[in-house]
Amino acid sequence: MDIKKYGGKHSEVVNLLYKKGIIDGYPSQMDRSDLQYDDGVDIVFRFKNLTPKKLDEYADMILLAAFQEAERYKEYRYKFAKISVAINRTAKGRKTIEPVLTYTAAKHSDANVMVYGEEALGYDLPEDEKRRPFLKNKIEEILDIADRYQPDKTVQKVKPFKVISMVIGIREGLRSDEAKNRYQKRKEAQEQGTIVGRGGK
């Protein structure tokens, strides 16, 4: 699977996030041919001091950026997203909460659904499904961190977290046997020094 290079051109919303100081540089793209059971690309956004207040303010722009990046690879089978959050723990919290929590939006063939969920689907999921697997819902969960953990006094009241990064994963959706054979051939070629890693910005 080949990386689609930016060629120095980014979307309006990505440019705005950069100019506003929300992202620490433009997104990078990582070749994931190292995967044993699939092939793909990871698009990585690194955030700059993205506190709860800023996340609330820029959530819609971040969601739009995620959608647009995933949509660039719309011909590939799966898209998903992961957001990593550094938790500002109290002494009590250091015993019970990991320093970095990851919130993952489940993979979907449609970038719009992966990001916006029920809004894109056009219908609501059953009420008994307590967790929503979409990126919009994951950002809502992150914004709820203080309400979830502060009653136990496990996170700091002021700036309870900071968002570190967001990864948009694109996967080709290979069958496991096909992916495994491709992975093995790549590995053998790399050992023989005949493959140069694919990269792109």
Secondary structure, DSSP 8 states (H G I E B T S, - for coil): ------TT---HHHHHHHHTTSBSSS-EEEE-TT-SS--EEEEEEEEEEE-HHHHHHHHHHHHHHHHHHHHTTTTSSEEEEEEEEEE-B-TTGGGTS-SEEEEEEEEES-HHHHHHTHHHHTS---TT--S--SHHHHHHHHHTHHHHHGGGT-B-SSS-EEEEEEEEEEE----HHHHHHHHHHHHHHHHTT-----EE-
